Amino acid sequence: MRRGRAQGDEVLLEEIEETAGAEEEGYREAELRAILFRVLTPEELDLTQALLEGFKQREIAENLGVSQQAVAARLRKIRDKLKGIIASM
């Protein structure tokens, strides 16, 4: 009888740990979003979102009416900004 209870306690503990992990992940995601909104311009956020959604640089360039090189330069600028933030953390 005790053995069954111990196994049940282990399952409950695993569920609690999973819930806590999900909450922590949600907190980190919210913190990251807050940093992005503070550091990036609205245009940079749009560009970043398009990239995260799987659009290729060429597709983004076509949608914006700019060259692919311009998109690549903007992405480098965004990466440099984010590297600076990460380095200071």
N, C-alpha and C positions, 0 to 999 in steps of 0.2 A: 504494500500500500504506500509506504513512504517513497519507494522508488518511483512510482507513478507521479506522485506529487513533485518530486525533484525534477523529473522530466518536464512536467507542466510549468514549473518555475523557470526552467531554462528557456522554454518557448516564450514565456512572458518576457523574460529578460531580453531575448533576441528581438522581440517586437518593440520593446522600449528603446533599445539601441538603434534599431532601424528608424524609428520615429525621430529620435534625437538627431541622427545623422541627416535625415531629410530636412529637419528644421535648420540645422547648421548650414546645409547646402543652400537652402532658400535665403538664409541671411547673407551668405557670401555672394550669391547672385544679386541680391538687392544692393549690397555694398558696391559691387562692381558697376552696376547700372548707375548708381549715384555718382561714382567717380567719372564714368564716361560722360554723363550729362554735364558735369562740372568742367571737364577738360576739353571736350570736343565741341566744335561748332555744330549747329543743326545740319549743315551740309556734310560735315565729316561724319556725323551720326548716320545720315542717310546712306552715305557711301559704305560705311562699315556694315550697316544692316544689309545692304544689297550683297555685299561680299559674303556675309554669314549665311544668307539665304541661298547661296550657291551660284550666283551670277558670276560669269567670267568677266575679267577686266574689259575685254572687247565689247561684251554686251552692255556693261555699265557705261562705257564710252559712247556707244551708239545711243543709249537712252538719254545721256546728258548732252549729246551733241558736241563732244570734245574728242581729242585723240586718245588712243590707248596709252600713249606716253604721259599725257596729262593725268590720267587716272592713276597710273603707276607712281607718278610724282606725288600726288595727293595721298596715296596710300603710304608712301615712305614717310611723309610728314606726320601722318597719324601714328605710324609705328614708332617714330622718334618721340612723339609726345608721350605715348604709353610706356615706352622704355624708361623715360625720365621719371614717370610716376612710380613704376614698379621698382626702380632702383632706390627711390627715396622711402620705400615702405620697409 
